[in-house]
Amino acid sequence: MATLDKNSLWESVLAELQISLSGANFQTWFKGKTQMLSANNGTVEIGCASAYNKVWIEERYLGKIKEIIDRLTNSSNTLVFTITPQNLLKPPARKRNQENPTVPLFEEAASPSIKEALETANLNQRYSFSNFIVGGSNQLAYAVAKAVVEEPFEQYNPLLIYGGVGVGKTHLLQATAQAVFLRRAQTRLLYCSSETFTNDMVEAIQKRQTFDFRAKYRNVDFLLVDDVQFIAGRESTQEEFFHTFNDLYSRGKQIILSCDRRPEELANLQERIKNRFIGGMVAKIDPPDLELREAILLAKIKNARLEIDFPIIRCLAESLGPSIRELEGALLRIAAVSNLTGKRIDLPLVKTTVELERKKGSPKTVVLEAAASFFSLTPADLKSQQRSKEYVLPRQIAMYLLRHEARLAFKEIADYFGGKDHTTVIYSVNKVEKLVEKGGEAATIVEEIRRKAFTS
């Protein structure tokens, strides 16, 4: 084994890992963050860029790495992991774009003039591809967004990214906009929320400036609209949006949208607009799984320059979520308490700062029990095939809460209620949505059950 070149051996190991792992995991934990330091007398020493990398690799990939090394060396080896960031090979320096030296790549810092332009475009610089943590739940949306940056206007146009609250839709839209702007400095790009679009339209009508409004939204190469679900039910906004969409699309301009659900699930949205949305690429972002939540926490902890032991990170990832915003909020509170009190961030401090004790049982069980209890029924009653009035409304409210609060897919909810057709769930959720919008007694009941299930 001593005759083998350790660098070549590790390159071979990385090549096999890259094939067997997701691109996100390989980039996060191995590429540029590991190196084989020595390989002698049956002992292989592997350097890791940080304590987090070391713990993560030892716990998840030690067996896989050993199997590859043993096979390549035709011998049994002992693996030793150490933290040696100073010994890691640095990646080759990037060559700047000679044709347009003012345009940085994704990972590079923007020049002051570019930063000012990004602010003018209403883009938050902290939302970039370089700090968007990729996992199985968002990998497709991320890949499609990157593809649009590289080759816009054709393959994925329009692009609609959908998912629940706090899963990273705004981050991905803004990262896409920023990357396009940095790669193509002369691109006419506009990012806005659907609320801004509506407010601008109303103001233009009041001031009799509709020509200026249309020029603003149609004289662009890229139009990115966040939270497009909010135009549902607004007929005048939908009419203007439909014509804006058609004008841009007919001229080959790129349209990117985000939404909190699939277009066909949006109540009070014109069918012709739904058809435009689903006529392009539709990519879903699911709530982050445990592994992705851990990776997100690790990245944010590193960015904040905090010192938090890995068991605490795992505890937070297991107890919080699925919203990324909930993870961010918890981390901010922990850091604030630590700074104000001068205390080290340990498990007791974390537990007193963030409510980690969750209700027993899954969200499905919690919601079902809360809804059944409120109406003096049993969970079995709500999951039964009974269709009398006393069962239908409680069942529909439970479905609504599982969709809006637990962010479950319609099919998952349908399966939980005895394999009902998912269209039944869609109908139930839409019905309760309308009741909530009207207010009154029904809305009060829904809110009381929600509070009982999720806050008591």
C-alpha positions in Angstrom: 0.0 0.0 0.0 2.9 2.4 0.7 3.8 2.3 -3.0 0.4 3.9 -3.9 0.2 7.6 -4.4 -2.1 8.9 -1.7 -3.4 11.7 -3.8 -4.3 9.4 -6.7 -5.9 7.0 -4.2 -8.1 9.7 -2.7 -9.1 11.0 -6.1 -10.3 7.5 -7.0 -12.2 7.4 -3.7 -13.8 10.8 -4.4 -14.7 9.7 -7.9 -16.7 6.7 -6.6 -18.3 8.8 -3.9 -19.4 11.4 -6.4 -21.2 8.7 -8.4 -22.9 7.1 -5.3 -23.9 10.3 -3.4 -26.2 13.1 -4.4 -24.5 16.1 -5.8 -25.5 18.2 -2.8 -23.9 15.8 -0.3 -20.7 15.4 -2.3 -20.3 19.2 -2.6 -21.2 19.9 1.0 -19.0 17.3 2.7 -16.2 16.1 0.4 -15.3 18.4 -2.5 -12.5 20.7 -1.4 -13.1 19.7 2.3 -11.2 16.4 2.6 -7.8 15.1 1.7 -5.9 11.9 2.3 -3.0 12.9 4.5 -1.2 9.5 4.7 -1.6 5.9 3.8 0.9 3.6 5.4 1.0 0.2 7.0 -2.7 -0.3 6.8 -3.6 3.0 8.4 -5.2 5.7 6.3 -5.4 9.3 7.7 -8.0 11.5 6.2 -8.0 15.3 6.9 -11.4 17.1 7.3 -11.9 20.9 6.9 -13.8 21.2 10.2 -15.2 19.4 13.2 -18.6 19.3 11.6 -17.2 17.7 8.5 -15.3 15.1 10.6 -18.4 14.2 12.7 -20.7 14.0 9.7 -18.4 11.9 7.6 -17.5 9.5 10.4 -21.2 8.9 11.3 -22.5 8.6 7.8 -19.8 7.6 5.3 -17.0 5.8 7.2 -18.2 2.4 6.1 -18.6 3.4 2.5 -15.1 5.1 2.4 -13.5 2.0 4.0 -15.1 -0.3 1.6 -13.8 1.7 -1.4 -10.3 2.0 0.0 -10.1 -1.7 1.0 -11.1 -2.7 -2.5 -8.7 -0.3 -4.3 -5.8 -1.3 -2.1 -6.8 -5.0 -1.9 -6.2 -4.9 1.9 -8.0 -4.1 5.1 -7.3 -0.6 6.5 -7.9 1.4 9.6 -9.3 4.8 8.9 -8.4 7.8 11.1 -10.1 11.2 10.6 -8.4 14.4 11.8 -9.2 18.1 11.6 -6.5 19.7 9.4 -8.0 22.5 7.3 -4.5 24.1 6.8 -3.3 21.0 5.0 -6.2 20.8 2.5 -5.5 21.4 -1.1 -6.8 24.7 -2.2 -8.9 24.7 -5.4 -7.4 26.4 -8.4 -8.1 30.1 -8.7 -10.9 31.0 -10.9 -10.2 32.9 -14.1 -12.2 36.1 -14.4 -14.3 36.6 -17.5 -12.0 38.5 -19.8 -14.8 39.7 -22.0 -16.6 41.3 -19.1 -14.4 41.6 -16.1 -17.0 43.5 -14.1 -19.3 40.4 -14.0 -18.4 38.1 -11.1 -19.3 34.4 -10.9 -21.8 33.1 -8.4 -19.3 32.6 -5.5 -17.4 35.9 -5.9 -18.2 39.2 -4.3 -19.9 41.7 -6.4 -18.3 45.1 -7.1 -19.8 48.2 -5.5 -21.5 49.2 -8.7 -23.0 45.8 -9.1 -24.2 45.8 -5.5 -25.9 49.2 -6.0 -27.6 47.8 -9.1 -28.8 44.7 -7.2 -30.3 46.9 -4.5 -32.0 49.0 -7.2 -33.5 45.7 -8.6 -34.8 45.0 -5.1 -32.6 41.9 -4.7 -31.2 40.8 -1.3 -27.6 40.0 -1.8 -27.6 37.3 0.9 -29.9 35.2 -1.2 -27.4 33.6 -3.6 -26.8 30.2 -5.1 -23.6 29.8 -3.1 -25.5 29.7 0.2 -28.5 27.8 -1.0 -28.2 24.4 0.7 -29.3 21.7 -1.6 -30.8 18.4 -0.7 -33.3 15.8 -2.0 -36.3 18.0 -1.3 -35.1 21.0 -3.4 -32.6 19.4 -5.8 -34.9 19.5 -8.9 -35.9 23.2 -8.4 -32.3 24.2 -7.8 -31.1 22.3 -10.9 -33.7 23.9 -13.1 -33.0 27.4 -11.8 -29.3 27.0 -12.5 -30.2 25.7 -16.0 -32.3 28.8 -16.6 -29.3 31.0 -15.7 -27.1 29.2 -18.1 -29.6 28.9 -21.0 -32.6 31.1 -20.5 -35.7 31.7 -22.7 -36.1 28.3 -24.2 -36.2 25.0 -22.3 -37.8 26.0 -19.0 -40.1 28.9 -19.8 -42.2 29.7 -17.9 -40.7 28.2 -14.7 -42.9 27.9 -11.7 -41.4 26.8 -8.3 -43.9 25.8 -5.6 -43.8 24.7 -2.0 -45.0 25.5 1.5 -44.1 28.4 3.7 -40.4 28.8 4.6 -38.9 26.1 2.3 -36.7 28.5 0.3 -38.7 29.6 -2.7 -37.9 33.3 -2.2 -34.2 32.5 -1.7 -34.1 30.5 -4.9 -35.9 33.1 -7.0 -33.7 35.9 -5.7 -30.6 33.7 -6.2 -31.6 33.1 -9.8 -32.3 36.8 -10.4 -28.9 37.7 -8.9 -27.0 35.1 -10.9 -28.6 36.2 -14.1 -27.9 39.9 -13.3 -24.3 39.1 -12.4 -23.7 36.9 -15.5 -25.4 39.3 -17.9 -24.9 42.8 -16.6 -27.0 44.4 -19.4 -30.0 42.2 -18.8 -33.3 44.0 -18.1 -34.6 42.1 -15.1 -37.4 42.8 -12.7 -38.1 40.9 -9.4 -41.3 41.6 -7.4 -43.9 40.0 -5.3 -47.5 39.6 -6.6 -48.5 42.1 -3.9 -46.1 44.7 -5.4 -47.5 43.9 -8.9 -51.0 44.5 -7.6 -50.2 47.7 -5.7 -48.3 49.1 -8.7 -51.3 48.4 -10.9 -53.8 50.0 -8.6 -51.6 53.1 -8.2 -51.2 53.3 -12.0 -54.9 53.2 -12.5 -55.5 55.9 -9.9 -52.8 58.2 -11.4 -53.8 57.3 -15.0 -50.3 56.0 -15.6 -51.1 52.5 -17.0 -48.8 53.0 -19.9 -45.9 53.5 -17.5 -47.0 50.5 -15.5 -47.0 48.2 -18.6 -43.7 49.6 -19.8 -42.2 48.7 -16.4 -43.3 45.1 -16.4 -43.2 44.3 -20.1 -39.9 46.0 -21.2 -37.8 43.3 -19.5 -35.9 40.2 -20.4 -36.6 38.4 -17.1 -39.7 38.8 -15.0 -39.7 37.1 -11.6 -42.8 37.2 -9.5 -42.9 35.8 -6.0 -46.0 34.4 -4.2 -48.1 34.5 -7.3 -50.9 32.7 -5.5 -52.0 36.1 -4.1 -53.5 37.2 -7.4 -56.2 34.5 -7.0 -59.5 36.2 -6.5 -58.3 39.6 -7.8 -59.9 39.8 -11.2 -58.4 43.1 -12.3 -54.9 41.9 -11.3 -55.4 38.6 -13.1 -56.5 40.3 -16.2 -53.4 42.6 -16.3 -51.1 39.7 -15.3 -52.5 37.5 -18.0 -51.7 40.1 -20.7 -48.3 40.9 -19.3 -47.5 37.1 -19.3 -48.6 36.7 -22.9 -46.7 39.8 -24.1 -43.5 38.6 -22.5 -43.9 35.0 -23.5 -44.7 35.8 -27.1 -41.5 37.8 -27.4 -39.4 35.0 -25.9 -38.7 36.6 -22.6 -38.1 34.5 -19.5 -40.8 34.2 -16.8 -40.1 32.7 -13.4 -42.8 32.4 -10.7 -43.2 31.0 -7.2 -46.3 29.8 -5.5 -47.3 28.0 -2.3 -49.1 25.2 -4.1 -49.6 23.6 -7.5 -51.5 26.0 -9.9 -54.4 23.6 -10.4 -55.0 23.7 -6.6 -55.5 27.5 -6.5 -59.1 28.5 -6.0 -60.4 31.6 -7.7 -57.6 31.6 -10.3 -58.7 31.9 -13.9 -58.3 28.7 -15.9 -56.4 30.4 -18.7 -53.8 31.6 -16.2 -53.5 28.1 -14.7 -53.0 26.7 -18.1 -50.2 29.2 -18.8 -48.5 28.2 -15.5 -48.6 24.5 -16.1 -47.6 24.9 -19.7 -44.0 25.3 -18.7 -41.7 23.7 -16.1 -43.2 23.1 -12.6 -40.8 22.2 -9.9 -41.7 21.5 -6.3 -39.7 22.2 -3.1 -40.7 19.9 -0.3 -40.0 20.7 3.4 -36.4 19.9 4.2 -35.7 16.4 5.7 -33.6 15.9 8.8 -30.3 15.7 6.9 -31.0 18.9 5.0 -32.1 20.7 8.2 -28.8 19.7 9.8 -26.9 21.0 6.8 -28.8 24.3 6.8 -28.0 24.8 10.5 -24.4 24.0 10.0 -24.1 26.5 7.2 -25.8 29.2 9.2 -23.8 28.5 12.3 -20.6 28.8 10.3 -21.7 32.0 8.7 -22.6 33.5 12.1 -19.2 32.2 13.5 -20.9 30.4 16.4 -19.5 27.4 18.3 -22.2 24.8 18.7 -21.5 21.1 19.3 -22.9 18.7 16.7 -25.3 16.9 19.2 -27.0 20.2 19.8 -27.3 20.8 16.1 -28.9 17.4 15.6 -31.3 18.1 18.5 -32.4 21.3 16.9 -32.8 19.7 13.5 -34.9 16.9 15.0 -37.1 19.2 17.0 -37.6 22.2 14.7 -39.0 22.6 11.3 -40.1 21.9 8.7 -39.9 25.6 8.0 -36.3 26.9 7.4 -37.5 30.2 8.9 -38.2 28.4 12.1 -34.6 27.1 12.1 -33.2 30.5 11.4 -35.4 32.1 14.1 -34.3 29.6 16.7 -30.7 30.1 15.9 -31.0 33.9 16.2 -32.6 33.6 19.6 -29.9 31.2 20.8 -27.1 33.5 19.6 -28.8 36.5 21.2 -29.2 34.9 24.6 -25.6 33.6 24.5 -24.3 37.1 23.6 -26.3 38.9 26.2 -25.6 36.5 29.1 -22.1 35.5 28.1 -23.1 31.8 28.5 -21.7 29.1 26.3 -24.2 27.5 23.9 -25.0 24.2 25.5 -28.1 22.0 25.6 -29.5 23.6 28.8 -29.3 27.1 27.2 -30.8 25.8 24.0 -33.7 24.1 25.8 -34.5 27.2 27.8 -34.3 29.5 24.8 -36.2 27.3 22.2 -39.1 25.1 22.9 -37.8 21.7 21.9 -40.3 19.6 23.6 -42.8 18.7 20.9 -46.2 17.2 21.2 -46.2 13.4 21.3 -47.3 11.9 18.1 -47.1 13.0 14.5 -48.8 16.1 13.1 -51.4 13.8 11.6 -52.3 12.4 15.0 -52.2 15.8 16.8 -54.6 17.4 14.3 -56.9 14.5 14.1 -57.2 14.3 17.9 -57.7 18.1 18.2 -60.5 18.1 15.6 -62.2 15.1 17.0 -62.1 16.3 20.5 -63.5 19.7 19.6 -66.6 18.1 18.0 -66.9 15.3 20.7 -66.0 12.6 18.3 -63.1 10.1 18.1 -60.3 10.0 15.6 -61.7 6.8 14.2 -65.0 8.7 13.5 -63.1 11.2 11.3 -61.2 8.4 9.5 -64.4 6.4 8.9 -66.5 6.4 5.7 -69.4 8.1 7.5 -70.7 10.9 5.3 -73.3 12.5 7.6 -73.0 16.2 8.4 -71.7 15.7 11.9 -68.6 13.9 10.5 -68.0 15.8 7.2 -67.1 19.3 8.5 -64.7 18.1 11.3 -63.0 15.8 8.7 -62.6 18.7 6.2 -61.2 21.0 8.9 -58.6 18.3 9.8 -57.7 18.0 6.1 -57.3 21.8 5.9 -55.0 22.0 8.9 -52.9 19.1 7.7 -52.5 20.9 4.4 -51.9 24.4 5.7 -50.1 23.8 9.0 -48.4 20.5 8.6 -47.8 21.1 4.8 -48.7 17.5 3.9 -49.3 16.6 0.3 -52.9 16.0 -0.8 -52.2 12.4 -1.6 -50.6 11.8 1.8 -53.7 13.3 3.5 -56.0 11.2 1.3 -54.1 8.0 2.3 -54.3 8.9 6.0 -58.0 9.2 5.7 -58.5 5.7 4.5 -57.3 6.0 0.9 -59.8 8.6 -0.3 -59.3 10.2 -3.7 -56.9 13.2 -3.5 -59.5 15.3 -5.3 -61.8 14.8 -2.3 -59.0 16.4 -0.1 -58.6 19.3 -2.6 -62.3 20.0 -2.4 -62.3 19.8 1.4 -59.3 22.1 1.7 -60.8 24.7 -0.8 -64.1 24.6 1.0 -62.6 25.4 4.4 -60.4 28.0 2.9 -63.5 29.8 1.7 -65.1 29.5 5.1 -62.0 31.0 6.8 -61.9 33.9 4.3 -65.6 34.7 5.1 -64.8 34.8 8.8 -67.6 34.2 11.3 -68.2 31.1 13.4 -66.6 28.6 11.1 -63.4 30.6 11.0 -63.4 30.8 14.8 -63.8 27.1 15.0 -60.9 26.4 12.6 -58.6 28.8 14.5 -59.5 27.2 17.9 -58.7 23.7 16.6 -55.4 25.0 15.0 -54.4 26.6 18.3 -55.3 23.5 20.3 -53.2 21.3 17.9 -50.2 23.5 17.4 -49.8 25.9 20.2 -51.3 24.4 23.4 
